[in-house]
């Protein structure tokens, strides 16, 4: 199913506004995100970047909850061009290609269904890309949301720490969440691999974009992400990550090292994160980070092994 809706100001003055081409496309690929996607959409509506230069493409990847209904309830409220796609579950690779193939903008900003953007996010991202013509992908920085639970803060802390020290993206390829892609670069790379249905489609795309000679950088933009609220949710999510990453590893073993993806490595990494996490967050529970990250890696390994067994 596909719907294309002209914003209200365009309906009122088609003779002028129809000539405006979006500079940036916001791509939202979501599945079963009814509980969080309202915040994501409202943060897009609140952007201070000119709305007539923005378009939003929603791709509902076979949601089994009310995600599509929530999206449709916002469409008429959005004073920017909106396209809505819906299909049976095909996976993230195929869903992202719907955005790539239909984007009218020069850039694509990827927004997950559990993300929240500060009002200047789109403007800062677009300005960064305009000033850096050789950059194919720019990753925004994770922010710390006020009022998060202990589990949410523990899950978010390593990402915030890495961004706070401006860690290099040369060895750690960025995901799509909070990233802006140059449309020319992702199309030149052939889009996303639709065989990567669960996870890893973003790292694979970034790897191919980089190999074409494009730069991958971190921009000064900030974004927030709703994290898992319970240990059970963490366990389930990281099993899914391991399950999906198996296909990525089989395709390209240079993207990540299995040596770093195990419970002991998670524990050691957590130990190294404790001091900067406490300095940044000032919460004593950050001393649980070694155990938290060991739990994540245990679940990841189980998912990875499960996929290997089920081949």
C-alpha positions as CSV (number, residue, x, y, z in Angstrom):
1,X,0.0,0.0,0.0
2,X,1.3,3.5,-0.8
3,X,0.0,6.9,0.0
4,X,1.5,10.3,-1.1
5,X,0.1,13.3,0.7
6,X,0.9,17.0,-0.2
7,X,1.2,19.2,2.8
8,X,-1.5,21.7,3.6
9,X,0.6,24.7,2.4
10,X,1.2,23.0,-0.9
11,X,-2.5,22.3,-1.4
12,X,-3.2,26.0,-0.9
13,X,-0.5,27.2,-3.4
14,X,0.4,24.5,-5.8
15,X,1.6,26.9,-8.4
16,X,4.6,27.9,-6.2
17,X,5.3,25.0,-3.8
18,X,5.2,22.2,-6.4
19,X,8.4,23.6,-7.7
20,X,10.2,23.0,-4.4
21,X,12.2,19.8,-4.2
22,X,13.0,18.4,-0.8
23,X,16.6,18.8,0.2
24,X,16.4,16.0,2.8
25,X,14.4,12.8,3.2
26,X,13.6,11.4,6.6
27,X,13.4,7.7,6.3
28,X,11.5,5.8,9.0
29,X,11.5,2.0,8.7
30,X,9.6,0.4,11.5
31,X,8.0,-2.8,12.6
32,X,5.8,-3.1,15.7
33,X,6.7,0.4,17.0
34,X,3.2,1.6,18.0
35,X,4.3,2.4,21.6
36,X,7.1,4.7,20.7
37,X,6.7,6.0,17.1
38,X,4.5,9.0,18.2
39,X,7.4,10.6,20.0
40,X,9.6,10.1,16.9
41,X,7.0,11.7,14.6
42,X,6.4,14.6,16.9
43,X,10.1,15.3,17.1
44,X,10.2,15.4,13.3
45,X,7.3,17.9,13.1
46,X,9.1,20.1,15.6
47,X,12.3,20.5,13.5
48,X,13.5,24.0,12.9
49,X,14.7,23.2,9.4
50,X,12.4,24.5,6.6
51,X,9.6,22.0,6.3
52,X,9.1,22.7,2.6
53,X,12.6,21.3,2.1
54,X,11.8,18.1,4.0
55,X,10.0,14.9,3.0
56,X,9.2,11.9,5.2
57,X,9.0,8.4,4.0
58,X,7.5,5.8,6.3
59,X,8.0,2.1,5.6
60,X,5.9,-0.2,7.8
61,X,7.6,-3.6,7.6
62,X,4.6,-5.9,8.3
63,X,3.7,-4.6,11.8
64,X,1.4,-6.8,13.8
65,X,0.4,-3.9,16.1
66,X,-1.2,-0.5,15.5
67,X,2.0,1.1,14.0
68,X,0.5,1.8,10.6
69,X,-2.7,3.4,12.2
70,X,-0.5,5.6,14.4
71,X,1.5,6.7,11.3
72,X,-1.7,7.5,9.3
73,X,-3.1,9.5,12.2
74,X,-0.2,11.9,11.9
75,X,0.0,12.3,8.2
76,X,-2.6,15.0,7.8
77,X,-0.9,17.0,10.7
78,X,2.5,17.1,8.9
79,X,3.2,20.3,6.9
80,X,5.8,18.5,4.7
81,X,5.6,15.9,1.9
82,X,4.8,12.5,3.3
83,X,4.9,9.0,1.7
84,X,3.7,5.9,3.4
85,X,4.6,2.4,2.3
86,X,3.4,-0.9,3.8
87,X,4.3,-4.4,3.0
88,X,4.5,-7.8,4.6
89,X,7.6,-8.5,6.5
90,X,10.7,-8.3,4.3
91,X,13.4,-7.2,6.7
92,X,15.3,-4.0,7.1
93,X,17.4,-4.3,4.0
94,X,14.4,-4.4,1.7
95,X,12.5,-1.7,3.8
96,X,15.5,0.7,3.6
97,X,15.7,0.3,-0.1
98,X,12.1,1.5,-0.4
99,X,13.3,4.8,1.1
100,X,16.5,4.9,-1.1
101,X,14.5,4.2,-4.3
102,X,11.8,6.8,-3.5
103,X,13.8,9.6,-1.9
104,X,13.6,13.0,-3.6
105,X,16.1,14.6,-1.2
106,X,19.9,15.0,-1.6
107,X,20.3,13.3,1.8
108,X,18.5,10.7,3.8
109,X,18.3,11.0,7.6
110,X,17.4,7.6,9.2
111,X,15.1,7.8,12.1
112,X,14.2,4.6,14.1
113,X,10.7,4.2,15.6
114,X,12.2,4.6,19.1
115,X,14.2,7.7,18.5
116,X,13.6,11.3,19.5
117,X,15.3,14.2,17.6
118,X,16.1,17.6,19.2
119,X,14.6,20.5,17.2
120,X,17.9,21.4,15.4
121,X,18.9,17.8,14.4
122,X,18.0,17.9,10.7
123,X,19.5,21.4,10.3
124,X,22.8,20.4,11.9
125,X,23.0,17.2,9.9
126,X,22.3,18.9,6.6
127,X,24.7,21.7,7.3
128,X,27.4,19.2,8.1
129,X,27.0,17.3,4.8
130,X,26.8,20.6,2.8
131,X,30.1,21.6,4.3
132,X,31.8,18.2,3.8
133,X,31.2,17.1,0.2
134,X,33.3,14.0,0.5
135,X,31.4,12.5,3.4
136,X,29.0,9.7,2.4
137,X,27.7,8.9,5.9
138,X,27.7,11.1,9.0
139,X,26.7,9.7,12.4
140,X,25.1,11.9,15.0
141,X,25.9,11.6,18.7
142,X,23.9,9.7,21.3
143,X,22.4,11.9,24.0
144,X,21.3,11.0,27.5
145,X,17.6,11.1,28.1
146,X,16.5,12.4,31.5
147,X,14.4,10.1,33.7
148,X,15.6,6.8,32.1
149,X,15.6,3.6,34.2
150,X,18.8,2.0,35.4
151,X,18.7,-0.6,32.6
152,X,18.1,2.1,30.0
153,X,21.0,4.2,31.2
154,X,23.3,1.2,31.3
155,X,22.4,0.2,27.8
156,X,22.9,3.7,26.5
157,X,26.1,4.6,28.4
158,X,28.7,2.9,26.1
159,X,27.4,4.7,23.1
160,X,27.3,8.1,24.8
161,X,30.9,7.5,26.1
162,X,32.2,6.6,22.6
163,X,30.6,9.7,21.1
164,X,31.9,12.0,24.0
165,X,35.5,11.1,23.2
166,X,34.9,11.4,19.5
167,X,36.0,7.8,18.9
168,X,37.0,7.0,15.3
169,X,34.5,5.4,13.0
170,X,37.3,3.9,10.9
171,X,37.1,0.5,12.6
172,X,33.5,0.6,14.0
173,X,31.1,1.2,11.2
174,X,28.0,3.2,12.2
175,X,24.4,2.0,12.2
176,X,21.7,3.9,10.4
177,X,20.0,5.2,13.6
178,X,20.9,8.9,13.9
179,X,22.9,8.8,10.6
180,X,22.6,10.9,7.5
181,X,23.4,9.3,4.1
182,X,24.3,11.1,0.9
183,X,21.8,9.6,-1.6
184,X,24.4,9.6,-4.3
185,X,26.7,7.5,-2.1
186,X,24.1,4.8,-1.1
187,X,22.8,4.5,-4.6
188,X,26.3,4.3,-6.0
189,X,26.9,1.4,-3.5
190,X,23.8,-0.4,-4.8
191,X,21.5,0.2,-1.9
192,X,21.1,-2.1,1.0
193,X,21.5,-5.9,0.9
194,X,18.0,-7.3,1.1
195,X,19.3,-10.7,2.2
196,X,20.3,-9.1,5.5
197,X,16.8,-9.1,7.0
198,X,17.4,-8.8,10.7
199,X,20.5,-6.7,11.5
200,X,23.8,-5.6,9.9
201,X,22.3,-4.2,6.7
202,X,23.5,-0.7,7.9
203,X,27.1,-1.7,8.6
204,X,27.3,-3.6,5.4
205,X,26.1,-0.6,3.5
206,X,28.5,1.7,5.3
207,X,31.3,-0.7,4.5
208,X,30.6,-0.6,0.8
209,X,30.1,3.2,0.8
210,X,33.5,3.6,2.5
211,X,35.2,1.2,-0.1
212,X,33.9,3.5,-2.8
213,X,36.1,6.3,-1.4
214,X,33.5,8.2,0.6
215,X,34.3,9.3,4.1
216,X,32.4,8.2,7.2
217,X,32.4,10.9,9.9
218,X,30.7,11.8,13.2
219,X,28.7,15.0,13.0
220,X,27.9,17.4,15.9
221,X,24.2,16.6,15.8
222,X,22.5,14.9,18.8
223,X,19.7,12.3,19.0
224,X,18.0,10.3,21.7
225,X,16.9,6.7,21.7
226,X,14.4,4.9,23.9
227,X,16.3,1.9,25.3
228,X,15.2,-1.4,26.7
229,X,13.5,-1.0,30.1
230,X,14.1,-4.5,31.5
231,X,16.8,-7.2,31.5
232,X,14.4,-9.5,29.7
233,X,14.0,-7.0,26.9
234,X,17.8,-6.6,26.7
235,X,18.3,-10.4,26.5
236,X,15.7,-10.8,23.8
237,X,17.1,-7.9,21.7
238,X,20.7,-9.1,21.9
239,X,19.8,-12.6,20.9
240,X,18.1,-11.0,17.8
241,X,21.3,-9.0,17.1
242,X,23.4,-12.2,17.2
243,X,21.0,-14.1,15.1
244,X,21.0,-11.3,12.4
245,X,24.7,-10.6,12.6
246,X,25.5,-14.2,11.6
247,X,24.4,-13.5,8.0
248,X,26.5,-10.3,8.0
249,X,29.6,-12.3,9.3
250,X,29.1,-14.9,6.6
251,X,29.1,-12.2,4.0
252,X,32.0,-10.2,5.2
253,X,34.1,-11.4,8.1
254,X,36.2,-8.1,8.2
255,X,33.3,-6.0,9.5
256,X,33.6,-7.2,13.1
257,X,35.8,-9.6,15.1
258,X,34.3,-12.6,16.8
259,X,37.1,-12.3,19.3
260,X,35.4,-9.1,20.7
261,X,31.9,-10.6,20.7
262,X,31.9,-12.9,23.7
263,X,31.0,-12.6,27.4
264,X,34.5,-12.1,28.7
265,X,35.2,-9.3,26.1
266,X,31.9,-7.7,27.2
267,X,33.0,-7.8,30.9
268,X,36.4,-6.3,30.2
269,X,34.9,-3.6,28.0
270,X,32.4,-2.8,30.7
271,X,35.3,-2.4,33.2
272,X,37.0,0.0,30.9
273,X,33.7,2.0,30.6
274,X,33.0,2.4,34.4
275,X,35.2,5.4,35.1
276,X,34.2,7.5,32.1
277,X,30.5,6.5,32.6
278,X,30.6,7.6,36.3
279,X,32.3,10.8,35.3
280,X,29.6,11.5,32.7
281,X,26.5,10.2,34.5
282,X,27.4,10.4,38.2
283,X,25.3,7.3,39.1
284,X,26.8,4.5,41.2
285,X,24.9,1.8,39.3
286,X,27.3,2.3,36.4
287,X,29.6,-0.1,38.3
288,X,27.2,-2.8,37.0
289,X,28.4,-2.1,33.4
290,X,30.8,-5.1,33.3
291,X,27.9,-7.5,34.2
292,X,25.5,-5.6,31.9
293,X,27.8,-5.8,28.9
294,X,28.7,-9.4,29.6
295,X,24.9,-10.2,29.6
296,X,24.5,-8.5,26.2
297,X,27.4,-10.5,24.7
298,X,26.1,-13.8,26.2
299,X,22.8,-13.2,24.5
300,X,24.5,-12.2,21.2
301,X,26.6,-15.4,21.2
302,X,23.5,-17.5,21.8
303,X,21.7,-15.8,18.9
304,X,24.7,-16.2,16.7
305,X,25.0,-19.9,17.5
306,X,21.3,-20.5,17.1
307,X,21.4,-19.1,13.6
308,X,24.4,-21.2,12.8
309,X,22.6,-24.4,14.0
310,X,19.4,-23.5,12.1
311,X,21.0,-22.9,8.7
